[in-house]
Amino acid sequence: MYEGFAAFVPSGALEELKRQLRCNNIGIGEKRFAGFLLAFGASLGVAVALLAWPLLGIHSVIAFVATSFGFVFVTYFTLKLGSESRGKFVEFVLPDALQLVASNMKSGLTTEKALFVAGRPEFGPLQIELRNASKRISSGEKVEVALVGISERINSQVLEKTIWLISEGIKSGGQISDLLFRLSEDLKSEQAVQEEIKANIWIYILLILFASIFGSPLLFGVSANIVQLVSNQVSTAPKISTAAISGAGGGFVSSFATGERNLPTADFILLFSVATIVASSFFASLAIGIINSGKESAGLRYVVPVTVAALLVYFTVKSALGGVFVGLAK
């Protein structure tokens, strides 16, 4: 049923979806999953569109498009974050796994037996892949081909490069156990360097968080109350009759004298402030992801908590200062 909807999805998007499903160990075909996303997203969009106009005053077409595409993108980014999280965990335990496999081979176990014994529960997703590779080798598949299959189901460039080095070592006829020991030591050294780098750049992350969570909402909260105060004073100011004013610049003089201005309303300031805070929180989260791991997608997990914290600060400041500015207006 759902496969028919997948005809509307580009082939490149289907391949990327297939990869994400495989890396998340989800045993559903990419066409069926894509069709489900389109069908459920469209149904959810129709339901929201029917309620958007009478309840919120939002145009039905805008509500339908935003809800449908939003559901698809949120689902995709959830899959992407899940695969990257699995990949990070595998990169963390990879040195220990390589060292264990090398120790098993040094003790006289065959390659497939060493891989199977090394598949321990504490290695998480890597345990399943090591044992699957061991079974494929036992069934007659080449060792290097079976090892490549490990990196195909885990989203990790470090693992992919490590498997490539091991495969090249096997093809060249080198001592695999010694190669695994060296790779394990190199990976541990690289992880130590990365931890040191993270410690050095943590101050930049704190500055970005402070600016997005406290700095921007604080300024917007103060400015909203100032605009509200000025608007109230202008609206209650006495007006001057300017019927006699004419000639060049008469319109400007009349507006200046009577105090009639097109000042921004409180609703406009609120909408502008919230939209700007949400946008700045989103880009701040992406910047944190780039600084922390070199990928924008790594910062998507921070979007919701940073945005919620910033909005809480904004409304708290706005409410707290509201009474102060009301007292000044009297």
VENJOKA-V983634 format. One record per residue. N is the residue number from 1. RES is the residue in one letter. SS is DSSP state (@ for helix, = for strand, . for the rest). OMEGA is omega in whole degrees, 0 to 359 (none if undefined). Layout:
N_RES_SS_OMEGA, N_RES_SS_OMEGA
//
This chain:
1_M_._184, 2_Y_@_182, 3_E_@_181, 4_G_@_179, 5_F_@_181, 6_A_@_178, 7_A_@_180, 8_F_@_182, 9_V_._178, 10_P_._182, 11_S_@_179, 12_G_@_178, 13_A_@_178, 14_L_@_179, 15_E_@_178, 16_E_@_178, 17_L_@_177, 18_K_@_180, 19_R_@_180, 20_Q_@_178, 21_L_@_179, 22_R_@_181, 23_C_@_176, 24_N_._178, 25_N_._177, 26_I_._185, 27_G_._177, 28_I_._178, 29_G_._184, 30_E_@_180, 31_K_@_178, 32_R_@_180, 33_F_@_179, 34_A_@_177, 35_G_@_177, 36_F_@_180, 37_L_@_181, 38_L_@_182, 39_A_@_181, 40_F_@_178, 41_G_@_178, 42_A_@_179, 43_S_@_178, 44_L_@_178, 45_G_@_178, 46_V_@_180, 47_A_@_179, 48_V_@_181, 49_A_@_180, 50_L_@_181, 51_L_@_187, 52_A_@_185, 53_W_@_181, 54_P_@_184, 55_L_@_186, 56_L_@_182, 57_G_._179, 58_I_._181, 59_H_._185, 60_S_@_181, 61_V_@_179, 62_I_@_180, 63_A_@_180, 64_F_@_182, 65_V_@_182, 66_A_@_181, 67_T_@_183, 68_S_@_181, 69_F_@_178, 70_G_@_179, 71_F_@_180, 72_V_@_183, 73_F_@_179, 74_V_@_178, 75_T_@_180, 76_Y_@_181, 77_F_@_174, 78_T_@_176, 79_L_@_181, 80_K_@_178, 81_L_@_178, 82_G_@_179, 83_S_@_178, 84_E_@_177, 85_S_@_176, 86_R_@_180, 87_G_@_179, 88_K_@_179, 89_F_@_179, 90_V_@_178, 91_E_@_181, 92_F_@_183, 93_V_@_184, 94_L_@_179, 95_P_@_179, 96_D_@_179, 97_A_@_179, 98_L_@_180, 99_Q_@_179, 100_L_@_178, 101_V_@_179, 102_A_@_179, 103_S_@_178, 104_N_@_179, 105_M_@_177, 106_K_@_181, 107_S_._175, 108_G_._178, 109_L_._175, 110_T_._184, 111_T_@_182, 112_E_@_179, 113_K_@_179, 114_A_@_178, 115_L_@_183, 116_F_@_180, 117_V_@_181, 118_A_@_181, 119_G_._182, 120_R_._182, 121_P_@_182, 122_E_@_178, 123_F_@_174, 124_G_._181, 125_P_@_181, 126_L_@_178, 127_Q_@_181, 128_I_@_183, 129_E_@_177, 130_L_@_180, 131_R_@_176, 132_N_@_177, 133_A_@_178, 134_S_@_179, 135_K_@_179, 136_R_@_177, 137_I_@_179, 138_S_@_180, 139_S_._175, 140_G_._180, 141_E_._180, 142_K_._184, 143_V_@_183, 144_E_@_178, 145_V_@_179, 146_A_@_179, 147_L_@_178, 148_V_@_178, 149_G_@_178, 150_I_@_183, 151_S_@_181, 152_E_@_183, 153_R_._179, 154_I_._184, 155_N_._181, 156_S_._176, 157_Q_@_178, 158_V_@_179, 159_L_@_180, 160_E_@_179, 161_K_@_179, 162_T_@_178, 163_I_@_179, 164_W_@_178, 165_L_@_179, 166_I_@_179, 167_S_@_178, 168_E_@_177, 169_G_@_178, 170_I_@_180, 171_K_@_181, 172_S_@_176, 173_G_._181, 174_G_._177, 175_Q_._186, 176_I_@_182, 177_S_@_177, 178_D_@_178, 179_L_@_180, 180_L_@_178, 181_F_@_181, 182_R_@_178, 183_L_@_178, 184_S_@_179, 185_E_@_179, 186_D_@_180, 187_L_@_177, 188_K_@_177, 189_S_@_179, 190_E_@_178, 191_Q_@_178, 192_A_@_178, 193_V_@_179, 194_Q_@_177, 195_E_@_178, 196_E_@_178, 197_I_@_179, 198_K_@_179, 199_A_@_181, 200_N_@_184, 201_I_@_181, 202_W_@_180, 203_I_@_179, 204_Y_@_178, 205_I_@_178, 206_L_@_179, 207_L_@_179, 208_I_@_179, 209_L_@_179, 210_F_@_181, 211_A_@_184, 212_S_@_184, 213_I_@_185, 214_F_@_186, 215_G_@_182, 216_S_@_178, 217_P_@_179, 218_L_@_180, 219_L_@_179, 220_F_@_177, 221_G_@_178, 222_V_@_182, 223_S_@_179, 224_A_@_179, 225_N_@_178, 226_I_@_179, 227_V_@_178, 228_Q_@_179, 229_L_@_180, 230_V_@_180, 231_S_@_179, 232_N_@_180, 233_Q_@_180, 234_V_@_182, 235_S_@_180, 236_T_@_180, 237_A_._179, 238_P_._182, 239_K_._182, 240_I_._177, 241_S_._183, 242_T_._181, 243_A_._183, 244_A_._182, 245_I_._180, 246_S_._179, 247_G_._183, 248_A_._180, 249_G_._183, 250_G_@_179, 251_G_@_180, 252_F_@_180, 253_V_@_179, 254_S_@_179, 255_S_@_181, 256_F_@_184, 257_A_@_184, 258_T_@_182, 259_G_._180, 260_E_._181, 261_R_._171, 262_N_._182, 263_L_._177, 264_P_._181, 265_T_._179, 266_A_@_179, 267_D_@_178, 268_F_@_179, 269_I_@_179, 270_L_@_180, 271_L_@_179, 272_F_@_181, 273_S_@_181, 274_V_@_180, 275_A_@_180, 276_T_@_179, 277_I_@_178, 278_V_@_180, 279_A_@_180, 280_S_@_177, 281_S_@_179, 282_F_@_182, 283_F_@_175, 284_A_@_178, 285_S_@_176, 286_L_@_178, 287_A_@_177, 288_I_@_178, 289_G_@_179, 290_I_@_181, 291_I_@_187, 292_N_@_185, 293_S_@_179, 294_G_._181, 295_K_._177, 296_E_@_182, 297_S_@_179, 298_A_@_179, 299_G_@_181, 300_L_@_180, 301_R_@_181, 302_Y_@_187, 303_V_@_184, 304_V_@_181, 305_P_@_180, 306_V_@_180, 307_T_@_180, 308_V_@_180, 309_A_@_180, 310_A_@_179, 311_L_@_177, 312_L_@_178, 313_V_@_181, 314_Y_@_182, 315_F_@_176, 316_T_@_179, 317_V_@_181, 318_K_@_180, 319_S_@_182, 320_A_@_180, 321_L_@_181, 322_G_@_178, 323_G_@_179, 324_V_@_182, 325_F_@_175, 326_V_@_177, 327_G_@_178, 328_L_@_182, 329_A_@_183, 330_K_._none
//
